[in-house]
Amino acid sequence: MANLIFSEAEQRELREAARAEFPGNPALAYVLENLAAEGIDLDRCRSWDEIRSEKGLADQSDEAPEVA
């Protein structure tokens, strides 16, 4: 199993950054703090294409979107 684990100093920095950057969104700050504490199981990661397909989203186009 491949895991990305953060050192205690990295965890502290990630928690502080999550709280500072997302004061208006405590749910997002919580998720980032949780990732800092638990790390990331790289074996469970999925590609954006897999997620897009699962959610029924259109395939990503190579063309740049039009800007109004």
N, C-alpha and C positions, 0 to 999 in steps of 0.2 A: 504494500500500500504506500503510495506517495503522498506525503503531507508537507505543506508549507507551514512551518512553525515560526513564530516571532519570538525574539528574545524578550526578556522583561522590559528592557529599555525601549525596544520597538513597540511593544504592547502599550506602554505608557504614552509614547509619542502618538500612536494611532488613536488612542482614546481621547487624548487632549485635542488632537486635530479634529476628530469627529464632533466633539462638543463645541469647538470653536467655529467650525465651518457650517454646522447644521443646527444652530440654536432654535430655529423655527420649525424643525422637523425632527422631533425626538425619536420617531420610529426609525428613520434612516441612521441617526446617530447610534441608536441601539444596535442595529444590524452591523454597523462598522465596528463598534466596540466588541460585539460578539465574535466577529471574524478575528479581531486582534487577539482575543482571549483563547479561542479554540483553534485557530489556524484554518487552513483550507485543505480539504481532501481533494487532491488533484485527480484522483481516479474517478471522482464523481462529476468532474467538470464536463460541460457540454459545449459544443461550438454554437456560435450565433445562428448558423444555418439550421442546426437541429432545433433550437428554441423557436426560430421563426416558423419552421415547418409545423412544430407542435401547436403553436398558437394560431396557425392558419394565416400567417402574414405572407405577403408577396415576396418572391425572391428579391434579393438585393440587386439592384441594377448597377452596372459599371458606369453608367452615365451620371453626371452630376445633376442634382435636381435644379429646376429653374428657380431663380430668385426674382421676386417681384420688385 
